């Protein structure tokens, strides 16, 4: 691989240092100008048929946050009971949200009817609008990391309780509830990896060639990246 530009290296730095933040939020307010940049980045995500199905609910009300936090606690207690033994102990020790600590919460939703019943590109894969909205989430997350702002995705909450707390209409799908704010630090590893919950899988085990399950006989893409000295040391 040829030498990469500083701009490209910076992009890789943002991608590889992105973290799901739960416990390091500071009370400092996120300036409106910064929040606007993050939302603007999210709004420039790719979308099937250019339908741009997303909406962004910006939540700063302590009362609304408390409702979401209560819903999280209920779901989290149920979730803990789904694991056994040491796994349950470890689960119970993890902090899995920063709803009350983060100065801003944002719910990103998908309007599946935004451009009508028939959407270019969704004719044979009906969930492409949902995937498009997830792309908006990723854009938001990476832009936030570039701004040194932490983001935590809260998925342990029942969708009907989320709808009720945020007055989301039945035909709108909540995709991501995000805790957003400046942080005291970004961990050098993902928190679940650091806690021993799981570890990153080797890239070589996940790459197939031409047919499912067919792996390369020679040096694989993963090995090339690892051995390539021009790739950022991240």
N, C-alpha and C positions, 0 to 999 in steps of 0.2 A: 504494500500500500504506500502511495506517495505521501510526502509530508502534508499534514493537514494544517489548515489556517487556524489562527488564533480564534476566529469567530466560531469555527466548527468545533474546536476543542472546548470552547466555552459552552456550546450547546450540549456536548457530551457530559461535561461537568454537571450541568443542570439536571440532565436525565438521570445520571448515576447517583447523584446526591439527593434526589427527591426522597422524602420520607413521609410516612403516614404519622402525623404528629398527634399525640394524645395528652402528654403530661408536661409539656414545656412552655405552654402559652403564657405570655406576659399580658398585663392589663392594658398596655398601650393601645390607643385607638389606631385603626388603619385609616390613613387619610383618604378622603373621598376621591382624590385624583388617582391614588394608587389603586383603589378598589375599581374605579372606572377602567383603568388599564387592564386589569385582570379580567373583567367582564367583557371588555372589547376583544381581548385575546380569545376568550371562550366563544364569543359570537362569530369568530372567524374560523371555527372548526369546519371540516368537511361535512356535508350532509347529503343524504340520498335525495336525488331529484331537486337539490337546492331548496329543500322544504324548510330548513332552519327550524326544527320542531321545538326548540328549547325556550323555556322561560327561566328567570332567575329571581327567586324570592330572597331578598336581603333581610335578615332578621337581627335586630339589635335589642328588641324588647326583652327585658329580664323575665317578664311574665310568660311570654311565648317560649323562651328558652327553658323555663322551668317545666312547662307542659311536656316539651320534648324530652327533657331529662327524666321526668317521671315515667314516660313511656319507655325510655331506654332501660331504666332500672327494672321494670316489669319483664321486658323481653330478655334482659341479661340474666335475670334469675332463672328463667325458663331454660335459657341456653346452657347455663352452667350444669343443669341437671341432665343434659344430653351427653356429657362426657363422664368417663369413669376414672376412679382411682387417682393416680398422680396427674393425669391429664386434667381432671377436674380441679385439683389443687392449684395447678399452674394457671389454668384459666381464671380461677377466682382471684389470683394474685395480680393479674394484669389490669392495668387501667386502659379501658378501651374507648374512651371518649373524652372530649374536652368541651362539652356543650356549654357549661356555665362559665368556664374559665376564658374561653375564646371571646374576644370583643365582638366578633361578627360570626353569625352562622348564615349559610346560604344553602337553599334547597334548589337544585336544578331539576326541572321537570321536562316531560315530553308531551307535546300536543300531537297526538297521532292523526288528527283530522285537519291539520293546519292547511294543507293544500288540496283537500278533497279525498275521495275514495281511491282514485287511481293515481299512483305516484310513479314517475319515471324512476326505474331502478328498484322499486319495491314490489313490482308485479309478481315476482316469483320468490322473493325473500322478504316476507312481510315484516320482519323484525328490524330491518335496516334503519328505520327511524330511531329505534331504541339505541342501536349501536352508534348512530350519528350523535346522539345526545351524550353518550359516554365519551366520544371524541371531544366534545365541548368541555366535559369534566377534566379530561387529561390536559387540554390546552390551558384551562384555568390553573390547574395544579402546577404545571411546568412554569407558567408565567409567574405564579406566586413564588416558586422556589428561586427564580431569577431575581425577584424583588426581596429575597430573604424573608419571606412570609411563609409560615407553616400552614399546612392544610391537613385535616384529619377527616376521613370518610366514616360516618356513623351508619352502619348497616344493620345494627342490632336494634331494630325498632319495627313494630308492626305497621304495615302500610296504612291500615285504616285509622290508626291513632295519629299518624303523621298527617294524613289528610284532614282529620278533624281539627288538630291543633293549628294548622295553617290555612284552613278553609279552602283546600284544594278541591276543585270540582271532580266529579266521578270520572269524567272523560279525559282527565289529565293524569299522566303517570308520573309519580315521584321517582326520580332516578338516583339522585345522590343528595344526601344531607351532609354538608361540609362544615367543619369548624375551622375558622380562619383567623389568623393573627400573628403578630411577631412572637418570636420564641427566644428562650434563653440559650438554646443550642439546637443544632441538628445532629442527631446521632451518626456515628461513622458507619453503622450498620442498621438495617431495618430492625425495629424494636422486637418483633417476634423472633427474628434470627438471634438477636442478642440475648433474649430470654430463654432460648433453647426450644422454642415451639416448633420451628422448622428451619430449613436452610435452603440456600439457593441451589437449584438443580444445575448440573453441568450442561452447558449449551450443547455439547456434542451429543448428549443423549436425547436431545429434543429436535434435532435436525434430520430430516429424511430427504431422499433424492428420488424424484420422479414417481415413486410409489410409496404408499404408507408402509413404514417399517423398514424401508431400504436405506441402510446407512452407507456412507462412503468407505471405500476400501483404502483410499489414500488419505493424506492429511485432510482433515475436515475443516469447514469454515471456522468452527470454534477454535481449533488449534492454530489456524492462521492468525486469528485475531490475538490470541494469547502470545504467539511468538513474534508478532509484528511490533517492532520497537518504536514505530512512528505513532502507534495508537496511544491515546492518553493513558498515563499510569494512574488509573482511578480505582 
